[in-house]
Amino acid sequence: MSHEQFWAQEGLSHMIPSGFGEFPEGFDVREVLKSLAEDLNYRSVIDFGCGYGRLCESFAKEKYLGIDVNKEALEMAEKKYEGYRFELSQPKPLYADIYLAHTVFLHLQDKEIHEALRQMRCKYLIISEILGKEWRREGLPPAYNRNLSDYVTLLRSHDLILHREEKKPYKRYADTAFYTHKNTDISFLVFKKLSCNPKMS
Ligand SMILES: C[S@@+](CC[C@H](N)C(=O)[O-])C[C@H]1O[C@@H](n2cnc3c(N)ncnc32)[C@H](O)[C@@H]1O
């Protein structure tokens, strides 16, 4: 089973760590994303792997499109967030000034990220997740957490360079003694496209 098939049939499980409320991160992620996006002066945003849409309110309704492979999550998003657009992810090029991947890429293998990046037409890509290979694990879903240098190399082959990095403690993990030997910050990595031609979309 591919990762895409796994997520497509997972219902609402594994979207966020369970038992820690809507924001296990321990802060309102939407405020951080809103501020990052506004600094980029965006007119459109695609939330790649939007899940049930919990982050859509970071962005203006008319600028937002959430895409995901999980129909059940998209149905819930549509019910919960009136006026926001959500669509099933398709293997076709789509343009937005900003792409966001919040806790999505860590669940994808390099080759799946390359495939996704080939369809992303954008000026900026925000990847937000916990960095650190010490988090890698097998299982369902698997985790392929990377170091910052891994992302810099991986994205450079798609003409994306690191533009900005913000970090905040991820409460669900930072508050647990069990994880003291691991990085428990969540990083918000803003990558900028060196060349961008929206007409290609
Ligand atoms: C850990 S959840 C995060 C959901 C959301 N970003 C959030 O933070 O609430 C990962 C999401 O990525 C989606 N996903 C996984 N692979 C995908 C792909 N190839 N294209 C689009 N969405 C994908 C999954 O269905 C799932 O909703």
The ligand as an SDF file (V2000), in Angstrom:
LIG
                    3D

 27 29  0  0  0  0  0  0  0  0999 V2000
   -0.5360   14.5580    9.7800 C   0  0  0  0  0  0  0  0  0  0  0  0
   -1.8420   15.0500    8.7220 S   0  0  0  0  0  0  0  0  0  0  0  0
   -1.7830   16.8330    8.8460 C   0  0  0  0  0  0  0  0  0  0  0  0
   -3.0800   17.5030    8.4490 C   0  0  0  0  0  0  0  0  0  0  0  0
   -3.0670   19.0310    8.4930 C   0  0  0  0  0  0  0  0  0  0  0  0
   -1.9760   19.6070    7.7340 N   0  0  0  0  0  0  0  0  0  0  0  0
   -3.0320   19.5310    9.9270 C   0  0  0  0  0  0  0  0  0  0  0  0
   -1.9650   19.8920   10.4220 O   0  0  0  0  0  0  0  0  0  0  0  0
   -4.1070   19.5240   10.5610 O   0  0  0  0  0  0  0  0  0  0  0  0
   -1.1710   14.7480    7.0980 C   0  0  0  0  0  0  0  0  0  0  0  0
   -2.1760   15.0240    5.9880 C   0  0  0  0  0  0  0  0  0  0  0  0
   -1.5230   14.9210    4.7060 O   0  0  0  0  0  0  0  0  0  0  0  0
   -2.3960   14.2640    3.8000 C   0  0  0  0  0  0  0  0  0  0  0  0
   -1.6030   13.7180    2.6920 N   0  0  0  0  0  0  0  0  0  0  0  0
   -0.7100   12.6970    2.7390 C   0  0  0  0  0  0  0  0  0  0  0  0
   -0.1650   12.4890    1.5300 N   0  0  0  0  0  0  0  0  0  0  0  0
   -0.7250   13.4050    0.6820 C   0  0  0  0  0  0  0  0  0  0  0  0
   -0.5790   13.6870   -0.7120 C   0  0  0  0  0  0  0  0  0  0  0  0
    0.2680   12.9970   -1.4930 N   0  0  0  0  0  0  0  0  0  0  0  0
   -1.3160   14.6940   -1.2450 N   0  0  0  0  0  0  0  0  0  0  0  0
   -2.1720   15.4030   -0.4660 C   0  0  0  0  0  0  0  0  0  0  0  0
   -2.3630   15.1760    0.8530 N   0  0  0  0  0  0  0  0  0  0  0  0
   -1.6430   14.1910    1.4280 C   0  0  0  0  0  0  0  0  0  0  0  0
   -3.0880   13.2200    4.6600 C   0  0  0  0  0  0  0  0  0  0  0  0
   -4.2730   12.7300    4.0960 O   0  0  0  0  0  0  0  0  0  0  0  0
   -3.3240   14.0130    5.9480 C   0  0  0  0  0  0  0  0  0  0  0  0
   -4.5530   14.6960    5.9180 O   0  0  0  0  0  0  0  0  0  0  0  0
  1  2  1  0
  2  3  1  0
  2 10  1  0
  3  4  1  0
  4  5  1  0
  5  6  1  0
  5  7  1  0
  7  8  2  0
  7  9  1  0
 10 11  1  0
 11 12  1  0
 11 26  1  0
 12 13  1  0
 13 14  1  0
 13 24  1  0
 14 15  1  0
 14 23  1  0
 15 16  2  0
 16 17  1  0
 17 18  1  0
 17 23  2  0
 18 19  1  0
 18 20  2  0
 20 21  1  0
 21 22  2  0
 22 23  1  0
 24 25  1  0
 24 26  1  0
 26 27  1  0
M  CHG  2   2   1   9  -1
M  END
$$$$
